[in-house]
Amino acid sequence: MKSLTILAINPGSTSTKVALFRDAEEIWSDTQRYDIDRIREFSNIPAQEPFRFEEIRKALKKRGTKVSGLDAVVGRGGLLRPIPGGTYSVNEPMLEDLRSCRFGSHACNLGAPLAKSIAEEAGGKPAFIVDPVVVDELMDEARLSGIPEIERRSIFHALSQKAVARRAAVDIGKTYESVNLVVAHMGGGISVGAHLKGRVIDVNNALDGEGPFAPERAGSLPAGELVKFAFSGEMELGDLMRRIVGGGGLVAHLGTNDLREVERRAREGDQKADLIFRAMAYQVAREIGSRAASLSGDVDAIVLTGGLAFSEAFVKSITERVSFIAPVKVYTGEDEMRALAEGALRVLSGVESALEYITA
């Protein structure tokens, strides 16, 4: 079977990552970084699409890559209606929901439109997205809260979690659809998911800061105290949300979102830094224990991934508390570009069928 050439596109708030793959092997990658003042020239995120499209074309030209040689283009999934995990063909209902920001505005909404535009320029090649953040496979019990008007939502690092779960399954000699895993993605936000034979049946909403506190997230907070704080008159809604997402966790306690800096301070005798370091690891371990209960204790492996997994001390602190549940496997860093390419490759090679997005 001939090798397949896949272009992956991952838009961020002030950058666009582009990478070319031959099957699952990266050939080259390019990260385009934009000055914040340039981004502010656009009235909204959808208005950035033509600009980013031209920047991607420049990157392809610089690398000597002709779009005619592509077999498919895959983009990061955006804020759509809740959908099951998988690889989705980019269609008109999806493009309409993303360009209108119907379900929320974020730079990742540009992933599918950009992929579709490049794919069309390549002669009508397939365009996909893979496991967007809105992947929702929660079991009914996991959706409910104690207030009927407030339902738990599934928003998490689906692309990273699903990709690393597949790798872990292969490493233990099984398929993703035949194993039960607890996967913790640990970055600026931390999400911990219970993967039951290919479905994430429970996970904390990392976007809104639920779960363990993280480098930039406040984590789940005591409800009563949060309500009192919110109505204290000390801050507006926007200020409070920034304290929860972006200004919480390590940033709030220690003024940095860099775990390496926290670890350095702790080694040098900073007792507060040491406590915060251990507390964050403890909260991740506690969340893992909760997800093990979601799987009724039937766990084939616990998987730790993301940027924080580079810290051996952090991983050790978590492992000491959870290794009694199942073996712990560590996959350092985040490889979203490869995960995108792998999702497209599964469809192109016939391992999976592409899913169709239907608007709500």
N, C-alpha and C positions, 0 to 999 in steps of 0.2 A: 504494500500500500504506500502511495506516495506521501511524503510529508506535507503538512498543512501549514500555511502561513497566516498568522492571526495578528491583527493589530489591536492592542488594548489601550483604552483611554480612561483616565481617572481624574475628573476635574475636582479641584479643591477651591477654597475661598479665594486664594490669591495665587494659584498655580494650576497647571495641568500636567499630569504625568502621562507619557506616551511610551509604549514599549512594543517591540516587534518580537514575535515568537515563531519558532519553527517547531510545530507540535508544542510540547511544554517547555522547550528550551529557549531561554531569552537570547535573542540575537543582539539587540541594542535597546537602550532606554534613554529617555530624555525627560528632564523636568523643567518645564517652562515656568519661571517665576515672574509675577507681575507686580509692578509698583502699586501700592494701595491707592495712590491718587489716580492711576490709570483706571482701576476698577471702579472708583467712585464716579467716573465720568458717565457710567451707564445708569439708566434710571432704575433698572431692576436686573435680576439674574438672567432671565430669558433674553434680555437685550444684549448680553455678552456673547451670544452664540456665534454670530458672524465673525467677531474678533477672534474668538478662540479657534474657530474653524480655520481661519487663515494662518494662525500661529502653528497649528498642527501641520498644515500643508508645508510651511517653512521647515519644520522639523523633519518631515519626510524627505524633502528636497535635499536638506543638508546631509542626510544619511544615505542619499542615493537610492531611496526606496520608492518604487513606482506602485501606485495604488492598483494598477492592473494586475500585479502579482499577488494581491491579497486573496485569500480564500474566505475570510470573514473579518468583521470588525466587532469588537465587544466593548461596551461602555459600562462604567459603574452605574448601578441602579439608583434611582432617585426616590423621592417621597411620593409614593403611589398609594392606592388603597391597600389594605392588608391582603397579602397573597401568600400561598405556600412557597416554600423554597424551590429552587430550580433555575434552569436557564430559559429565558423568555425571548421570543422573537420580538423585535421592536416593531410595533404596529401603530396605526393612526390613533386609536383610543389612548394608547400609552403616551404618545407624543403630545396629544391634546391635554391630557391631565398634567404632564410635566411642564409644558410651556405655559399653561395657565396657572401653575402653582396651586392647583385645586386642593392638594392635600398638604401643602406647606412649601416654603421657599428655601432652597439650599442649593449650593453650587453643584451638588451631585445630580440635580435635575437635568443638567446639561449632558450627562454621559450618554443617554440614549439618543437624543437629537444629533449630537456630534458623530456618534457611531453610524447612525443612519445616513447622514450626509456624506461621510467618507465612503461608506459602502455603496451608495448610489453612484458616486464619482468613479468607483472601481468597476462599474458595469453592472450594478444591481446585485452585488454579493450580499450574503446574509448579514444582518446586524442583530446583536443580542445584548441583553443585560443578564447578570448572574446574581442571585441571592441578595437583593437590595435590603436596606436596613429595616424595611417594613415587613419582612418575612414573618408570617403569623401562623404558627402551628400549635398554639397553646391548647392544652386540654381545658375543658370547661371549668374545672375546679380552680384552675390557675387564674382565670379571668376575674373572678369575683373579689370585691373588697367588702368591708363591713358597712359601706355606704352604697346603697343601690345605684345612686346617681354617678358614682365614681367607679369605673371599670379599669382594671389593669390592662396596659397596652404592651404589645410585643414590638419593641424597637431596640435593636441591638446590633452588634458587630457580626451580622449574619454571614457575610462573605468570608471573613476571616475564620469564624467558628466552623462553618460547614467545610471549608477547605482543609483546615487542620484536622478536623474529625475524620475526614476521608483518609488522610495520610496516617493517622494513628491506627485506623482500622486495618489498613494494609500492613502496617508494621507489626500488628499482632495476628496477622494471618487470616483476617476476616474482611467482610464487606461492611461499608457504612450502614447498610440497611439491615445488618444482622447483629449489630453491637449496641450496647448501652454505654454512653460516655457522659461524663461531666466535663464541660469545656469552659475554661476561664480565659477570656481575652483581656489582657491587662495592659492598657495604654493610658492616654490622658483620661479616658473613662474606662470603667471595668464592667464587663458583662459576664455572667456565669450562667450557662445553659445546661439543661438536662436533655440529652439527645437519646431518644428512645427509638432504636431501629430506624434511623434516618429522619426523625421528626423532633423538633425542639419543642417539647411539651411544656416547659416552664423556663423563664428567663427574666432577669430584672431589666427594667427600662433604663438602659445606660444613658440614653440621650437626655432624659430629665433628671439624671443624677440618682436614680434609685439603686439600692444594693449597697455594696461596700463603698466607703469614701475612697476617692481616687486622687491622682495628682491634681485634677482640676474640677472634681465633682464632690459635692457635699455628701452624697450617699443618702440612704434612708434616714430620716430624722424623727425624733420623738414628736408625734402628731400634735399633742397638746401644746408643747413648747413652741412648735413652729407656728401654730395658729396665733398664739399670744405675740410672738415676735412679728408676725405679718401685720397684726392690728395695733402694734405699739405706736405707730405714727412716725417711726424713725426713718422709714424709707418707702419709696414707691414700688409698685409691682415689678417694674423693669430692673430696679436695683436689687430686689430680693432674688429675682431669677438669675441675675448675674452672680450673686453670692452662691447660688445652688449649682449652677452650671458655668464653669469658667473661673470662678473665684473661690470655689470651695476646696475641701480636701487639703492637700499639701500646701497649696497656695495660701489658703486661709490661715493655717497653723504656722507655717514656716516661711512664707513669702517666696516660695520657689515651686515649680512643677517638675523639677529635675530630681528623680530618685537618687541619682549618683551623688548629687550635692547633699541630700539628706543623709545618705549612707556615710559620706565623708565626715560630716559634722558629728554623727553618732560615734564613729571610730575615734574622733578627736576628743570625746568626752562630753559632748552636748547631750545632756540627759533628756531634754525635751525632744530633740530630733530622734533619739533612740526610741523613746516611747511612741512617737507618731509613726515611725517606721514599723515597729512591732504591731501597733494597733491596726494599721492598714493591712498587714499580712494576716492578722487575726480575723479581720472582717472578711477577707477573701476566703479564708479557710471555713469560716462560719457559713458563708453563702454556698460553698461547695458541699458542706454537710447537708444544708437544706435541699440542694438539688439531688443529692443521693437519696433523700427521703422521697422526692418526686419519683424516683425510679425504684422505689420500694427496696432500696439497698442492693439491687441487682446491677452492679456497675463493673464493666469490663476494664475501664481505665479512667483516670483523671488526667486531663490534658491542660497544660499551662502554656500560653502563648502570648505574643505581643511584646512590646518594647521592654516592659518591666521584667520579663522572663530572662533578660540578660544578667540581672542581678542574682548571683548565686546565693547571697545571703537571704534575699527576699524569697526566692524559690525554696530554700531550705526551711525557712520559718513556716511557710505554708505546708510543705511536705510533712514536717514533723507532726502536724495536727491532723492530716487527712490520709496518710498512707495506710492507716488501718482499714480504710474503706476499699481501696483498690490500688493497683500500681499507678505511680505518677509518671507521666511522660511529658517532656519539655521540648517545645519547638520555639526557639527564640525568634524575636522580631515579627514583622508583619510583611507578608508577601502578597498584597492584594492584586498586583498586576498578574502574577502567575496564577492566582486563583481565578481571575477573570478569564485568562486564556484557557485554563483547564476546563472551565464550565462550557466555553464554546467548543472546545475539542471533544468533549463527551457527546455533544450533539452531532458535530460534523463526522465523527467516527462511528456513529450509530449506537453508542452505549446508552444514550438517553434520547428521548424525543423532545423537541423544543415545545415549550408551553406557550399558550396564547393568553395575553392579558385582556381581560374584559373589564370595562369601567364600571364603577358602582352605579 
